[in-house]
Amino acid sequence: MLIPTEEYCHALYEQYAVPKNIRRHCKKVAEVGVFLAGKLKEADIKTDENLVKVGCLIHDAFKVASLEKLEAHPEWDYIPSGREIEVWQEFRKRFVGVHETLVAAEMLRDEFPEFAGFVSKIGSAGNPVYMTGCLELKILHYADWRVQFDQIISFDSRLDYLRVAYRHKWVDKGEGWWEQKLREEKGLEREIFRHLKFPPDGLAAAMVAGDRSAMYG
């Protein structure tokens, strides 16, 4: 599979004026994803760390296409620039009702067709194709859902946030849908962590310990 380079991803951020808060989120998700992929590899579970890293960097690059408003968020140190608003308006017209991962897949299809197919399967809570995908896809999804904005939080806290923030997108799916979704997501978490030497709630501490080990050898 031909995969974009990390430099390509950052050039894409510049070309399409990706807001800095989204860039920070993608970067943090990539850090978590690469860490998990590396630890799984140490446990003799075959994973492609580069695919995970680049997938994480791309997964929300075109998030503005799905935003109804592009507003200032002082709590994130973010005020949209004129160029960012221009790109947002263009994408809202071009990709009406299209999920950001499918927008990313479309933008990458000509240069990286197989990778674009991978990106298209990142999915969403309402379209969880990642559940039956490759391990790299599952790692990417889990890393994304462990990062709120640019901070690592517990999986339960993230799920609680998503339940409230995106209620309007799933409430019409019927009674019990969200509870089933929770069971599936917790099952995915168990699938990943059964191979690791630390529990899910120890992820942030394990990453800090890993950074210290790398620093001091």
C-alpha positions in Angstrom: 0.0 0.0 0.0 1.3 3.4 -0.9 0.9 5.6 2.2 1.4 9.4 2.4 4.3 10.7 4.3 4.0 12.6 7.5 5.3 15.6 5.6 2.6 15.2 3.0 0.0 15.3 5.8 1.4 18.6 7.2 1.5 20.0 3.7 -2.2 19.0 3.3 -2.9 20.9 6.6 -1.4 24.0 5.1 -3.0 23.7 1.7 -6.5 23.3 3.2 -6.0 25.6 6.2 -6.8 22.9 8.7 -7.6 24.7 12.0 -4.9 24.4 14.6 -7.1 22.8 17.2 -7.9 20.0 14.7 -4.2 19.7 13.9 -3.5 19.3 17.7 -6.1 16.7 18.0 -4.8 14.7 15.0 -1.3 14.9 16.3 -2.2 13.7 19.8 -4.3 10.8 18.4 -1.3 9.9 16.3 0.9 9.8 19.4 -1.5 7.5 21.2 -2.1 5.3 18.1 1.7 4.8 17.4 2.3 4.0 21.1 -0.4 1.4 21.2 0.7 -0.1 17.8 4.3 -0.2 19.1 3.3 -2.0 22.4 1.2 -4.5 20.4 4.2 -5.1 18.2 6.3 -5.8 21.3 3.7 -8.4 22.3 4.3 -10.1 18.9 1.0 -8.7 17.4 1.7 -7.7 13.8 0.9 -4.0 13.3 1.8 -1.4 10.7 2.8 1.6 12.9 3.2 3.9 9.9 -0.3 3.1 8.6 -1.7 3.9 12.1 0.3 7.1 12.4 -0.6 8.5 9.0 -4.2 7.4 9.3 -4.4 9.2 12.7 -3.0 12.4 11.1 -5.5 12.3 8.3 -8.6 11.1 10.1 -10.0 14.5 11.1 -8.1 16.7 8.6 -11.3 17.6 6.8 -13.5 17.8 9.9 -14.6 21.3 8.9 -16.7 19.7 6.1 -19.1 18.3 8.7 -19.2 21.4 10.9 -22.4 23.5 10.6 -20.5 26.5 12.1 -16.9 27.5 12.2 -16.7 29.6 15.4 -14.1 31.0 17.7 -13.3 28.8 20.8 -11.2 30.8 23.2 -11.0 27.8 25.5 -9.1 26.0 22.7 -7.1 29.2 21.9 -8.8 29.2 18.5 -10.2 32.0 16.3 -10.8 31.0 12.6 -8.9 32.9 10.0 -10.3 34.3 6.8 -8.7 31.5 4.8 -10.1 28.8 7.2 -13.6 30.3 6.8 -13.2 30.3 3.0 -12.1 26.6 2.9 -15.0 25.7 5.3 -17.5 27.4 3.1 -16.1 25.7 0.0 -16.2 22.2 1.7 -19.7 22.7 3.0 -20.9 23.3 -0.5 -18.8 20.6 -2.1 -19.5 17.8 0.4 -23.0 18.2 1.7 -23.8 15.6 4.4 -20.6 13.7 3.8 -18.7 12.4 6.9 -15.2 13.9 7.2 -13.4 10.5 6.8 -15.2 10.0 3.4 -14.1 13.6 2.5 -10.5 12.7 3.3 -10.8 9.5 1.2 -12.1 11.4 -1.7 -9.3 14.0 -1.5 -6.7 11.2 -1.4 -8.2 8.8 -3.9 -6.2 9.8 -7.0 -2.7 9.8 -5.4 -3.2 7.1 -2.8 -6.1 4.9 -3.8 -5.6 1.9 -1.4 -4.9 4.2 1.5 -8.0 6.2 0.6 -9.9 2.9 0.9 -8.4 2.4 4.4 -9.4 6.0 5.4 -13.0 5.5 4.1 -13.4 2.6 6.7 -12.5 4.7 9.7 -16.3 5.3 9.9 -18.3 6.8 12.7 -20.4 5.7 15.6 -23.4 5.4 13.3 -21.4 3.5 10.7 -18.9 1.4 12.7 -17.2 -0.3 9.8 -14.0 -0.2 11.8 -15.3 -2.9 14.0 -14.8 -5.6 11.3 -11.7 -3.9 9.8 -8.0 -4.6 10.2 -6.2 -4.1 13.5 -4.7 -0.8 12.4 -8.2 0.6 11.8 -9.3 -0.5 15.3 -6.2 1.0 16.9 -6.8 4.3 15.1 -10.5 4.4 16.1 -9.6 3.6 19.8 -6.8 6.2 19.9 -9.2 8.8 18.5 -11.8 8.0 21.1 -9.3 8.2 23.9 -8.4 11.8 23.0 -10.8 14.6 23.7 -9.5 17.7 21.9 -5.8 17.2 22.7 -6.0 15.4 26.0 -6.0 11.7 26.9 -9.1 10.8 28.9 -10.7 7.6 30.1 -12.6 5.6 27.5 -15.7 5.8 29.7 -15.5 9.6 29.9 -15.1 9.9 26.2 -18.1 7.7 25.6 -20.2 9.7 28.0 -19.2 12.9 26.1 -20.1 11.4 22.7 -23.4 10.1 24.1 -24.4 13.7 24.9 -22.7 15.6 22.1 -24.0 13.4 19.3 -27.3 12.3 20.8 -29.2 14.0 17.9 -27.5 11.6 15.5 -28.4 8.4 17.3 -31.5 9.0 19.3 -33.7 7.9 16.4 -31.9 4.5 16.1 -34.2 3.1 18.7 -34.2 1.9 22.3 -31.1 0.1 23.3 -28.9 1.2 20.4 -26.5 3.2 22.4 -26.2 0.5 25.1 -25.3 -2.0 22.3 -22.8 0.5 21.0 -21.2 0.7 24.4 -20.9 -3.1 24.7 -19.2 -3.2 21.2 -16.8 -0.4 22.0 -15.8 -1.9 25.4 -15.3 -5.2 23.6 -12.9 -3.5 21.2 -11.0 -2.1 24.1 -10.6 -5.5 25.6 -9.5 -6.9 22.3 -6.6 -4.4 22.2 -5.6 -4.5 25.9 -5.6 -8.2 26.4 -2.2 -8.2 24.7 -0.7 -5.3 26.8 0.9 -5.2 30.2 -1.0 -2.1 31.4 -4.8 -1.5 31.8 -6.8 1.0 29.7 -6.8 3.5 32.5 -3.0 3.2 32.7 -2.5 4.4 29.1 -1.5 8.0 29.9 1.0 6.9 32.6 2.4 4.2 30.3 3.0 6.8 27.6 4.8 9.1 30.1 6.9 6.2 31.3 7.8 5.4 27.7 8.8 8.9 27.0 11.1 8.9 30.1 12.6 5.6 29.0 13.3 7.0 25.5 14.9 10.1 27.1 17.2 8.3 29.5 17.8 5.1 27.6 
